[in-house]
């Protein structure tokens, strides 16, 4: 009787690779959000000072 050769499995399964990729993408998005947050806050403050939706035709 001939023994079957065992296949060598990779160190990471497909699910683990997907989880690692999701973590990496999530970390990058979080870093981008943290970097851009002060600019977004500044733009919102300017928008509120110019009247927002109520300004209508005051500002081009």
PAZAPA-4460 file (N, C-alpha, C; in steps of 0.05 Angstrom, whole numbers, plus 32768, in hexadecimal, padded with zeros to 4 digits):
% residues 60
    n_x    n_y    n_z   ca_x   ca_y   ca_z    c_x    c_y    c_z   seq   type   mol
   8011   7FE8   8000   8000   8000   8000   8012   8019   8000     1      X     A
   800B   802B   7FEF   801B   8044   7FEC   800F   805A   7FFD     2      X     A
   8020   8067   800C   8016   807E   801D   8013   8096   800B     3      X     A
   7FFE   80A5   8011   7FFA   80BE   8003   800D   80D3   800F     4      X     A
   8018   80E3   7FFE   8029   80F8   8008   8018   810F   8013     5      X     A
   801E   8118   802A   800F   812E   8036   8016   8148   8028     6      X     A
   8001   8157   8023   8006   8171   8016   800F   8185   802C     7      X     A
   8021   8196   8025   802B   81AA   8037   8018   81C2   8036     8      X     A
   800C   81C8   804D   7FFA   81DF   804E   8009   81F8   8052     9      X     A
   7FFE   820D   8047   800C   8227   804C   8008   8230   8069    10      X     A
   8018   8242   8071   8017   824B   808D   7FFD   825A   8093    11      X     A
   7FF2   8268   807F   7FD9   8277   8083   7FC3   826B   8071    12      X     A
   7FAB   8269   807C   7F95   8260   806C   7F8A   8278   805D    13      X     A
   7F78   8273   804A   7F6C   8288   803A   7F5D   829C   804C    14      X     A
   7F4F   8291   8060   7F3F   82A3   8071   7F51   82B5   8081    15      X     A
   7F68   82AB   808A   7F7A   82BB   809A   7F86   82D1   8088    16      X     A
   7F8C   82CB   806F   7F96   82DF   805D   7F81   82F5   8058    17      X     A
   7F68   82ED   8055   7F53   8301   8051   7F50   8313   806A    18      X     A
   7F51   8307   8081   7F4F   8317   809A   7F66   832A   809C    19      X     A
   7F7E   8321   8095   7F96   8333   8096   7F93   834A   8082    20      X     A
   7F89   8344   806A   7F85   8359   8056   7F70   836D   805F    21      X     A
   7F5A   8363   806B   7F45   8375   8075   7F50   8386   808B    22      X     A
   7F60   837B   809C   7F6C   838B   80B2   7F7F   83A1   80A7    23      X     A
   7F8E   839A   8093   7FA1   83AD   8086   7F91   83C4   8079    24      X     A
   7F7D   83BD   8069   7F6D   83D1   805C   7F5E   83E3   8070    25      X     A
   7F54   83D6   8085   7F46   83E5   809A   7F59   83F9   80A8    26      X     A
   7F71   83EF   80AE   7F85   8401   80BA   7F8D   8418   80A9    27      X     A
   7F90   8413   808F   7F96   8429   807C   7F80   843D   807B    28      X     A
   7F67   8434   807A   7F50   8446   8079   7F4E   8456   8093    29      X     A
   7F53   844A   80A9   7F53   8458   80C3   7F69   846D   80C4    30      X     A
   7F81   8467   80BA   7F97   847A   80BA   7F90   8492   80A8    31      X     A
   7F84   848C   8090   7F7C   84A2   807E   7F67   84B3   808B    32      X     A
   7F53   84A7   8098   7F3E   84B7   80A6   7F4A   84C9   80BB    33      X     A
   7F5C   84BE   80CC   7F68   84CD   80E1   7F78   84E4   80D6    34      X     A
   7F86   84DF   80BF   7F97   84F4   80B3   7F86   850B   80A7    35      X     A
   7F6F   8504   809C   7F5E   8518   808E   7F49   8525   80A0    36      X     A
   7F45   851A   80B8   7F30   8524   80CA   7F32   8542   80D0    37      X     A
   7F4A   854C   80D7   7F4B   8569   80DD   7F42   857B   80C5    38      X     A
   7F49   8573   80AD   7F40   8582   8095   7F22   8581   8092    39      X     A
   7F16   856A   8097   7EF9   8568   8095   7EEB   857A   80A9    40      X     A
   7EF6   857A   80C2   7EEA   858B   80D7   7EED   85A8   80CF    41      X     A
   7F03   85B0   80C4   7F07   85CC   80BC   7EF3   85D3   80A6    42      X     A
   7EF0   85C1   8092   7EDD   85C7   807C   7EC0   85C9   8087    43      X     A
   7EB9   85B8   809A   7E9E   85BA   80A5   7E9A   85D4   80B4    44      X     A
   7EAF   85DD   80C2   7EAD   85F6   80D1   7EAA   860E   80BD    45      X     A
   7EB8   860E   80A8   7EB5   8623   8093   7E9A   8622   8087    46      X     A
   7E90   860A   8082   7E75   8607   8076   7E60   8612   8089    47      X     A
   7E63   860D   80A3   7E4F   8618   80B6   7E51   8636   80B8    48      X     A
   7E6A   8641   80B7   7E6D   865E   80B9   7E61   866D   80A1    49      X     A
   7E61   8660   808A   7E57   866D   8072   7E39   866A   8070    50      X     A
   7E2C   865C   8082   7E0F   865A   8082   7E04   863F   807B    51      X     A
   7E15   862E   8071   7E0C   8613   806A   7DF6   8613   8055    52      X     A
   7DE2   8603   8059   7DCC   8601   8046   7DBB   861B   8045    53      X     A
   7DBB   862A   805B   7DAA   8642   805C   7DB6   8659   804C    54      X     A
   7DCF   8658   8043   7DDC   866E   8036   7DD0   8674   801B    55      X     A
   7DC6   8660   800D   7DBA   8662   7FF2   7DCD   8671   7FDF    56      X     A
   7DC7   8689   7FD8   7DD6   8697   7FC3   7DEA   86AB   7FCE    57      X     A
   7DEE   86AC   7FE8   7E01   86BF   7FF4   7E1E   86BA   7FEB    58      X     A
   7E25   86A1   7FE9   7E40   8699   7FE2   7E40   8689   7FC8    59      X     A
   7E51   868F   7FB5   7E51   867F   7F9C   7E5C   8663   7FA0    60      X     A
***
